[in-house]
């Protein structure tokens, strides 16, 4: 069985005590690789390597063009190794190979290209002063970055964190989710091949509490922590970071509202709504899990939505024709199943779907008649489960959409431009998509309010987090 190692200071290594754990293919239910199990010791070694590479090494002292050239070479290598990287994520978490190969890996390469160019082309401010002084700004790398990535988009979200941190001259210790370790080690190997100096990108495998993850968030030598995952984990990391006053950037959970008005293009609304909740088996923080449909079209929309959901058939995620894979782990399947079991008792009704009879599949599930207090309406399920509720007025729809502790994203389907602007402004969400879903511009802010996170990522927002902005004031007239 293959071994997935740590990458520390430019070397592949096992844990000092030889500890390992297995990574399981959720489609077959069988372990397919052994993974080096790190703890506090391995986390400390990785931070030491990153600290030395930052304090003494060439990476933060390179010009943007030189660093950018290495990051572009890494992007080229990601593209060249697309099949291996895609298969790693598909095997680890059950995501259809059509998505990992066609979307996630190309986007991962694009992350490096975008941030390499963004750092090189970013402009600082020049501030001439009436006093005869001249002030200007600089953006210095922050230092050592701990990046903790989730399991639902392994490589893509790892690179979303690592790419801007590296582009601005930081060094990184990446801890991938324990469910999806493979692509992170492959990324580290490609980074060395691209010419990245040892210690600049380190990868440590392990768990969170009491393991490598917790050690990385408590280490006082870490200058930034970026995390994507559950809101409860975010709270624990924030508490650990507070002891060292370490700045954090969190993209956490979501309970996205999807508002479909009577004037919407119904074909468009149904098509995007299906993608918004059933893609990646609903294991998406941005999923449109709360669907609000204006009463005039509620019946027709629901009929079409159910038919589209029932047409999505589960299959082998390694088959290029498969569009619906299993959930990522037994633990997560049990969590989603428990939410479905609670629907009748909470007053809702399952119109179609439910847990599959085999393996870790959950059929695309649509819940109706659920009161707003039902758990399926309040809690992030992170599975292919949509709750559909009718509404009458625009104000009622906005109020229902905002009735959540989360604030990551929302969708609006309408042919009225004025309503699109008005409702988008009223929704409490970091991103609002109108007549579309999951369309990204990497320059735009990405993140959420409330239980959905702290801060924003993307473009200049990533620059603000991964650098220490500095003001330089010079006396140009000393006479």
VODOLUM-791875 format. One record per residue (C-alpha): y, z, x. Coordinates in Angstrom, 1 decimal, always signed. Each point is the difference from the previous one (the first is absolute). Layout:
REM residues N
(site (Y; Z; X))
...
END
This chain:
REM residues 479
(site (+0.0; +0.0; +0.0))
(site (+3.5; -0.9; +1.3))
(site (+2.3; +2.7; +1.3))
(site (+3.7; +0.0; -1.0))
(site (+1.8; +1.8; +2.9))
(site (+3.3; +1.7; +0.4))
(site (+2.6; -1.9; +2.1))
(site (+1.9; +2.5; +2.2))
(site (+2.2; -1.0; +2.9))
(site (-1.4; -3.6; +0.0))
(site (-3.7; +1.0; +0.1))
(site (-2.7; +0.0; -2.6))
(site (-1.5; +3.5; -0.2))
(site (-2.3; +2.2; -1.9))
(site (+1.0; +3.6; -1.0))
(site (-0.4; +2.5; +2.8))
(site (-2.8; +1.8; -1.9))
(site (-1.7; -3.2; -1.0))
(site (+0.6; +0.6; -3.7))
(site (-0.3; -2.9; -2.3))
(site (+0.1; -0.8; -3.7))
(site (-1.2; -3.0; -2.0))
(site (+2.0; -2.6; -1.8))
(site (-1.7; -1.3; -3.1))
(site (+0.1; -3.4; -1.7))
(site (+0.9; +0.9; -3.6))
(site (-1.8; -3.1; -1.3))
(site (-3.3; +0.6; +1.6))
(site (+0.3; +3.8; +0.2))
(site (-1.3; -0.1; +3.6))
(site (+1.7; +1.2; +3.2))
(site (+0.8; -3.0; +2.1))
(site (+1.7; +1.6; +3.1))
(site (+0.4; +3.3; +1.8))
(site (+3.5; +1.2; +0.7))
(site (+1.3; +2.3; +2.7))
(site (+1.0; +3.2; -1.8))
(site (+3.2; +1.4; +1.5))
(site (+1.6; +3.4; -0.4))
(site (+2.8; +1.9; +1.4))
(site (-1.1; -0.8; +3.6))
(site (+0.0; -3.7; -0.5))
(site (+3.2; +0.1; -1.9))
(site (+1.6; +1.9; +2.9))
(site (-1.3; -2.5; +2.6))
(site (+1.4; -2.9; -2.1))
(site (+3.5; +1.7; -0.3))
(site (-0.1; +0.7; +3.7))
(site (-0.6; -3.6; +0.8))
(site (+2.7; -1.2; -2.5))
(site (+2.4; +2.6; +1.4))
(site (-0.6; -1.2; +3.6))
(site (+0.3; -3.6; -1.0))
(site (+3.3; +0.7; -1.7))
(site (+1.5; +2.3; +2.6))
(site (-1.2; -1.9; +3.1))
(site (-1.2; -3.4; -1.0))
(site (+1.6; -3.4; -0.3))
(site (-0.3; -0.5; -3.8))
(site (+3.2; +1.8; -1.2))
(site (+1.9; -1.4; +3.0))
(site (-0.8; -3.7; -0.7))
(site (+2.5; -2.2; -1.6))
(site (-0.6; -1.0; -3.7))
(site (-1.0; -3.5; +1.0))
(site (-2.7; +1.2; +2.5))
(site (-1.4; +2.4; -2.5))
(site (+0.2; -2.6; -2.7))
(site (-1.9; -2.5; +2.0))
(site (-3.0; +2.5; +0.3))
(site (+0.2; +0.7; -3.7))
(site (+0.0; -3.7; -0.8))
(site (-3.1; -0.5; +2.2))
(site (-1.6; +2.9; -1.9))
(site (+0.8; -1.8; -3.3))
(site (-1.6; -3.2; +1.4))
(site (-3.1; +2.0; +0.9))
(site (-0.2; +1.5; -3.4))
(site (+0.0; -3.5; -1.5))
(site (-2.6; -1.2; +2.5))
(site (-2.3; +2.9; -0.9))
(site (+0.6; -0.2; -3.8))
(site (-3.7; -0.2; -0.9))
(site (-1.0; +3.1; +2.0))
(site (+3.0; +2.0; -1.3))
(site (-0.5; -1.0; -3.6))
(site (-3.7; +0.8; +0.1))
(site (+0.7; +3.4; +1.5))
(site (+2.2; +1.0; -2.9))
(site (-2.3; -1.6; -2.6))
(site (-3.0; +1.8; +1.4))
(site (+1.8; +3.3; +0.3))
(site (+1.6; +0.2; -3.5))
(site (-1.5; -2.7; -2.2))
(site (+3.1; -2.2; -0.4))
(site (-0.8; -3.6; -0.7))
(site (-0.1; -2.1; +3.1))
(site (+2.2; -2.6; -1.7))
(site (+2.8; +2.7; +0.0))
(site (-0.5; +1.4; +3.5))
(site (-0.3; -3.4; +1.6))
(site (+2.5; -1.9; -2.2))
(site (+2.7; +2.7; -0.4))
(site (-0.4; +3.3; +2.0))
(site (-0.7; -1.4; +3.5))
(site (+2.7; -2.7; -0.2))
(site (+2.5; +2.6; -1.3))
(site (-1.0; +2.3; +2.9))
(site (+0.9; -2.7; +2.5))
(site (+3.3; -0.7; -1.8))
(site (+0.9; +3.7; +0.2))
(site (+0.0; -0.2; +3.8))
(site (+1.9; -3.3; +0.1))
(site (+2.6; +1.2; -2.5))
(site (+0.7; +3.4; +1.7))
(site (+0.0; -1.6; +3.5))
(site (+2.7; -2.4; -1.1))
(site (+1.9; +2.5; -2.1))
(site (+0.3; +2.4; +3.0))
(site (+1.2; -2.8; +2.3))
(site (+2.5; -1.4; -2.5))
(site (+1.4; +3.3; -1.4))
(site (+3.7; +0.5; +0.5))
(site (+1.7; +3.2; +1.0))
(site (+3.5; +1.0; -1.0))
(site (+3.1; -0.4; +2.2))
(site (+2.8; +2.4; -1.1))
(site (+3.3; -0.5; +1.7))
(site (+2.2; +3.1; -0.4))
(site (+3.8; +0.2; -0.4))
(site (+0.0; +2.8; +2.7))
(site (-0.9; -2.6; +2.7))
(site (-3.6; +1.0; +0.0))
(site (-2.9; -2.2; -0.8))
(site (-3.1; +1.2; -2.0))
(site (-3.3; -1.8; -0.4))
(site (-3.5; +0.8; -1.2))
(site (-3.3; -0.2; +1.6))
(site (-3.5; +0.4; -1.4))
(site (-2.3; +1.8; +2.4))
(site (-3.7; +0.4; -0.6))
(site (-0.9; +3.3; -1.5))
(site (-3.0; +0.8; +2.2))
(site (-3.6; +0.7; -1.0))
(site (-1.0; -1.0; -3.6))
(site (-2.9; +1.3; -1.9))
(site (-1.1; -2.6; -2.6))
(site (-2.5; +1.0; -2.6))
(site (-1.3; -2.9; -2.1))
(site (-1.9; -0.2; -3.3))
(site (-3.3; -1.6; -0.8))
(site (+1.0; -2.5; -2.8))
(site (+1.8; -2.6; +2.2))
(site (-1.3; +1.2; +3.4))
(site (+1.3; -2.6; +2.6))
(site (+3.0; -1.1; -2.0))
(site (+1.4; +3.5; -0.5))
(site (-0.9; +1.0; +3.6))
(site (+2.1; -2.9; +1.3))
(site (+2.8; +0.7; -2.5))
(site (+0.5; +3.3; +1.8))
(site (-1.0; -0.9; +3.6))
(site (+2.0; -3.3; +0.2))
(site (+3.5; +1.4; -0.5))
(site (-0.7; +3.1; +2.1))
(site (-1.1; -2.2; +2.9))
(site (+2.7; -2.6; -0.5))
(site (+2.7; +2.7; +0.5))
(site (-1.7; +1.3; +3.2))
(site (-1.9; +3.0; -1.2))
(site (-3.6; +0.9; +0.9))
(site (-2.5; +0.6; -2.8))
(site (-3.1; +2.1; -0.8))
(site (-1.7; -1.6; -3.0))
(site (-2.4; +1.9; -2.2))
(site (-1.7; -2.3; -2.5))
(site (-1.6; +1.4; -3.1))
(site (-3.5; +1.2; +0.8))
(site (-1.4; -2.3; -2.7))
(site (+1.4; -3.1; +1.8))
(site (+0.0; +0.4; +3.8))
(site (-1.2; -3.4; +1.2))
(site (+3.1; -2.1; -0.1))
(site (+2.2; +2.6; +1.8))
(site (-2.3; -0.1; +3.1))
(site (+0.0; -3.8; -0.1))
(site (+3.8; +0.0; -0.2))
(site (+0.2; +2.3; +3.1))
(site (-2.3; -2.3; +1.9))
(site (+2.1; -3.1; -0.9))
(site (+3.2; +1.9; +1.0))
(site (-1.4; +0.5; +3.5))
(site (-1.0; -3.6; +0.2))
(site (+3.5; -1.0; -1.0))
(site (+1.4; +1.9; +3.0))
(site (+1.1; +3.3; -1.5))
(site (+0.0; +2.7; +2.7))
(site (-2.6; +2.8; -0.3))
(site (+1.1; +3.0; -2.1))
(site (+2.4; -2.0; -2.1))
(site (-2.4; -0.4; -2.9))
(site (-2.7; +2.7; -0.4))
(site (-2.6; +0.3; -2.8))
(site (-1.7; +3.3; -0.9))
(site (-2.6; +0.2; -2.7))
(site (-0.7; +3.1; -2.0))
(site (+0.8; +1.9; -3.1))
(site (+3.2; +1.6; -1.3))
(site (+0.0; +3.8; -0.6))
(site (-1.4; +1.9; +3.0))
(site (-0.6; -3.2; +1.9))
(site (+1.8; -2.7; +1.9))
(site (+2.5; -0.7; -2.8))
(site (+1.3; +3.5; -0.3))
(site (+0.2; +0.4; +3.8))
(site (+2.2; -3.2; +0.2))
(site (+2.4; +1.3; -2.6))
(site (+0.4; +3.4; +1.6))
(site (+0.4; -1.2; +3.6))
(site (+3.6; +0.9; +1.2))
(site (-0.1; -3.0; +2.4))
(site (+0.0; -2.4; -3.0))
(site (+3.5; -1.4; -0.9))
(site (-0.8; -1.8; -3.3))
(site (-2.7; +0.1; -2.6))
(site (-0.6; -2.9; -2.4))
(site (-2.6; +0.4; -2.7))
(site (-1.3; -1.9; -3.0))
(site (-2.4; +1.7; -2.3))
(site (-0.3; +2.6; -2.8))
(site (+3.0; +2.1; -1.0))
(site (-1.9; +3.2; +0.5))
(site (-0.8; -0.9; +3.6))
(site (+3.6; -1.0; +0.5))
(site (+1.0; +3.5; -0.9))
(site (-2.4; +1.5; +2.5))
(site (+1.3; -2.3; +2.8))
(site (+3.6; +0.8; -0.9))
(site (-0.7; +3.7; +0.3))
(site (-1.6; -0.5; +3.4))
(site (+2.9; -2.3; +1.2))
(site (+2.6; +2.5; -1.1))
(site (-1.1; +2.5; +2.6))
(site (+1.2; -2.4; +2.7))
(site (+2.8; -1.6; -2.0))
(site (-1.9; -3.3; +0.4))
(site (+1.5; -2.8; -2.1))
(site (-2.5; -1.5; -2.5))
(site (-0.3; -3.2; -2.0))
(site (-2.4; +0.1; -2.9))
(site (-1.2; -2.7; -2.4))
(site (-2.0; +2.0; -2.5))
(site (-1.6; -0.4; -3.4))
(site (+1.1; -2.0; -3.0))
(site (-0.4; -0.4; -3.7))
(site (+1.8; -3.3; -0.5))
(site (+1.4; -0.9; -3.4))
(site (-0.3; -3.6; -1.2))
(site (+2.4; -0.9; -2.8))
(site (-0.7; -3.1; -2.1))
(site (+2.7; -1.0; -2.4))
(site (-0.5; -2.2; -3.1))
(site (+1.9; -2.9; +1.5))
(site (-2.2; -0.1; +3.1))
(site (-2.1; -3.0; +1.0))
(site (-3.3; +1.4; -1.2))
(site (-2.2; -2.1; +2.3))
(site (+2.0; +1.1; +3.0))
(site (+0.1; +3.7; -1.1))
(site (-3.8; +0.1; -0.6))
(site (-0.8; -1.7; +3.3))
(site (+2.2; +2.2; +2.1))
(site (-1.0; +3.2; -1.9))
(site (-3.7; -0.7; +0.8))
(site (+0.8; -0.4; +3.7))
(site (+2.2; +3.1; +0.0))
(site (-2.7; +2.3; -1.2))
(site (-3.4; -1.6; +0.9))
(site (+0.7; -1.4; +3.5))
(site (-1.9; +1.9; +2.7))
(site (-1.8; +1.8; -2.9))
(site (+3.2; +1.7; -0.9))
(site (+0.1; +1.8; +3.4))
(site (+3.7; -0.7; +0.5))
(site (+2.8; +2.5; +0.0))
(site (+2.2; -2.7; -1.7))
(site (-2.5; -0.7; -2.8))
(site (+1.5; -0.6; -3.4))
(site (-2.1; +2.7; -1.6))
(site (+2.3; +0.8; -3.0))
(site (+0.6; -3.0; -2.1))
(site (+2.7; +0.2; -2.7))
(site (+0.0; -3.0; -2.4))
(site (+2.6; -0.7; -2.7))
(site (-1.6; +0.5; -3.4))
(site (+0.7; -3.6; -1.3))
(site (-2.4; -1.4; +2.6))
(site (-2.2; +3.0; +0.7))
(site (-3.1; -1.3; -1.9))
(site (+0.1; -3.5; +1.5))
(site (+0.7; +1.4; +3.5))
(site (-2.8; +2.5; -0.2))
(site (-2.5; -2.6; -1.2))
(site (+0.8; -2.3; +2.9))
(site (+0.1; +2.9; +2.5))
(site (-3.5; +1.2; -1.1))
(site (-1.4; -3.5; +0.2))
(site (+1.4; -0.4; +3.6))
(site (-1.4; +3.3; +1.0))
(site (-3.4; -0.7; -1.3))
(site (-0.1; -3.3; +1.9))
(site (+0.3; +1.8; +3.3))
(site (-3.6; +0.4; +1.2))
(site (-1.0; +2.4; +2.8))
(site (-1.8; -1.5; +3.0))
(site (-0.8; +0.2; +3.7))
(site (+3.3; +0.3; +1.8))
(site (-1.2; -2.1; +2.9))
(site (-0.5; -2.9; -2.5))
(site (+3.3; -2.1; +0.2))
(site (-0.2; -0.6; -3.8))
(site (+0.0; +3.8; -0.8))
(site (+3.3; +1.3; -1.5))
(site (-1.2; +3.6; -0.9))
(site (-1.7; +2.2; +2.5))
(site (-1.2; +3.6; -0.2))
(site (+2.1; +3.1; +0.5))
(site (+0.3; +1.1; +3.6))
(site (-2.2; +3.1; +0.0))
(site (-2.3; +2.2; -2.0))
(site (+2.7; +2.7; -0.1))
(site (+2.6; -2.4; -1.4))
(site (-2.4; -1.4; -2.5))
(site (-0.7; +3.5; -1.3))
(site (+3.7; +0.7; -0.3))
(site (+0.7; -3.2; -2.0))
(site (-3.1; +0.6; -2.2))
(site (+1.2; +3.5; -0.8))
(site (+3.4; -1.3; -1.2))
(site (-1.9; -2.5; -2.3))
(site (-2.2; +2.8; -1.3))
(site (+3.1; +2.0; -1.0))
(site (+1.6; -2.8; -2.1))
(site (-1.6; +0.8; -3.4))
(site (+0.7; +3.7; +0.3))
(site (+3.6; -0.7; +0.8))
(site (+0.5; -2.2; -3.1))
(site (-0.5; -3.5; +1.5))
(site (-2.4; -2.8; -0.6))
(site (-1.7; -2.3; +2.5))
(site (+0.5; -3.5; -1.4))
(site (-2.1; -1.6; +2.7))
(site (-1.5; +0.8; +3.4))
(site (-1.3; +3.3; +1.5))
(site (-2.1; +1.0; +2.9))
(site (-2.6; -2.6; +1.0))
(site (-3.7; +0.7; -0.2))
(site (-0.6; -0.9; +3.6))
(site (+1.5; +1.1; +3.2))
(site (+3.6; +0.9; +0.4))
(site (+1.4; -2.6; -2.4))
(site (+2.4; +0.8; -2.8))
(site (+0.6; -2.7; -2.5))
(site (+3.6; -1.0; -0.8))
(site (+0.9; +2.7; -2.5))
(site (+2.7; +0.0; -2.7))
(site (+0.9; +3.2; -1.9))
(site (+2.0; +0.0; -3.3))
(site (+1.3; +2.6; -2.3))
(site (+0.4; +2.6; +2.8))
(site (+2.8; +2.5; -0.6))
(site (+2.6; +0.3; +2.9))
(site (-1.4; +3.4; +0.9))
(site (-3.5; -1.4; +0.7))
(site (-1.2; +0.3; +3.6))
(site (-0.6; -3.8; +0.1))
(site (+3.8; -0.4; -0.7))
(site (+1.2; +2.7; +2.4))
(site (-2.3; -0.1; +3.1))
(site (-0.5; -2.7; +2.6))
(site (-3.5; -1.2; -0.6))
(site (-0.1; -2.6; +2.8))
(site (-2.5; -2.2; -1.8))
(site (-0.2; -3.0; -2.3))
(site (+1.3; +2.0; -3.0))
(site (+3.0; -1.1; -2.1))
(site (+1.5; +2.0; -3.0))
(site (+1.7; -2.4; -2.5))
(site (+2.6; +1.5; -2.4))
(site (+2.3; -1.6; -2.5))
(site (+3.7; +0.5; -0.2))
(site (+2.9; -1.0; -2.3))
(site (+3.3; +0.1; +1.9))
(site (+1.2; -0.5; +3.5))
(site (+1.2; +3.5; +0.3))
(site (-3.4; +1.3; -1.1))
(site (-1.7; -2.1; +2.6))
(site (+2.2; +1.2; +2.8))
(site (-0.4; +3.6; -1.0))
(site (-3.8; -0.3; -0.1))
(site (+0.0; -1.8; +3.4))
(site (+2.1; +2.7; +1.6))
(site (-2.2; +2.8; -1.5))
(site (-1.9; +0.6; +3.2))
(site (+0.3; +2.0; +3.3))
(site (-0.5; -3.3; +1.9))
(site (+2.6; -2.6; +0.8))
(site (-1.6; -2.7; +2.1))
(site (+0.2; -3.2; -2.0))
(site (+0.3; -1.6; -3.4))
(site (-0.2; -3.5; -1.6))
(site (+2.0; -1.6; -2.7))
(site (-1.0; -3.1; -1.9))
(site (+2.8; -1.6; -2.0))
(site (+1.8; -3.4; -0.3))
(site (+3.3; +1.8; -0.4))
(site (+2.0; +0.1; +3.3))
(site (+2.3; +2.7; -1.2))
(site (-2.9; +2.2; -1.2))
(site (-1.7; -0.5; +3.4))
(site (+3.0; +1.3; +1.9))
(site (+0.7; +2.8; -2.5))
(site (-3.5; +1.3; -0.1))
(site (-0.6; -0.3; +3.7))
(site (+3.1; +2.1; +0.6))
(site (-1.2; +2.7; -2.5))
(site (-3.5; +0.3; +1.4))
(site (-0.7; +2.8; +2.6))
(site (-2.0; -2.1; +2.5))
(site (+0.3; -1.1; +3.6))
(site (-0.9; -3.5; -0.9))
(site (+0.3; -1.9; -3.3))
(site (-1.7; -3.4; -0.4))
(site (+1.2; -2.3; -2.8))
(site (-2.5; -2.6; -1.3))
(site (-2.1; +0.5; +3.1))
(site (-1.9; +2.6; +2.1))
(site (-0.5; +0.9; +3.6))
(site (+2.5; -2.5; +1.4))
(site (+1.4; +1.4; +3.2))
(site (+2.9; -0.7; +2.3))
(site (-0.5; +2.0; +3.1))
(site (+3.7; +0.5; +0.4))
(site (+0.3; +1.9; -3.4))
(site (-0.4; +3.7; -0.3))
(site (-3.5; +1.2; -0.9))
(site (-0.9; +3.5; -1.2))
(site (+0.4; +2.2; -3.0))
(site (+1.7; +3.0; -1.6))
(site (-1.5; +3.4; -1.1))
(site (-3.7; +0.3; +0.6))
(site (+0.0; -3.5; +1.4))
(site (+1.4; +0.8; +3.3))
(site (+2.8; +0.7; +2.5))
(site (+2.2; -2.7; +1.5))
(site (-0.4; -3.7; +0.1))
(site (-1.7; -2.6; +2.3))
(site (+0.8; -3.6; +0.7))
(site (+2.7; -1.8; +2.0))
(site (+2.9; +2.2; +0.9))
(site (-1.6; +3.0; -1.8))
(site (-2.8; -0.1; +2.5))
(site (+2.5; -0.3; +2.8))
(site (+1.8; +3.2; -1.2))
(site (-3.2; +2.0; +0.0))
(site (-1.6; -1.2; +3.2))
(site (+3.1; +0.3; +2.1))
(site (+2.6; +2.6; +1.0))
(site (+3.3; -1.6; -0.8))
(site (+2.6; +0.8; +2.7))
(site (+3.7; -0.2; +0.0))
(site (+1.7; -0.9; +3.3))
(site (+3.7; +0.6; +0.4))
(site (+1.8; -1.4; +3.0))
(site (+3.6; +0.4; +1.2))
(site (+1.3; -3.4; +0.7))
(site (+3.6; +0.9; +0.6))
(site (+0.3; +3.1; +2.2))
(site (+3.7; -0.5; +1.1))
END
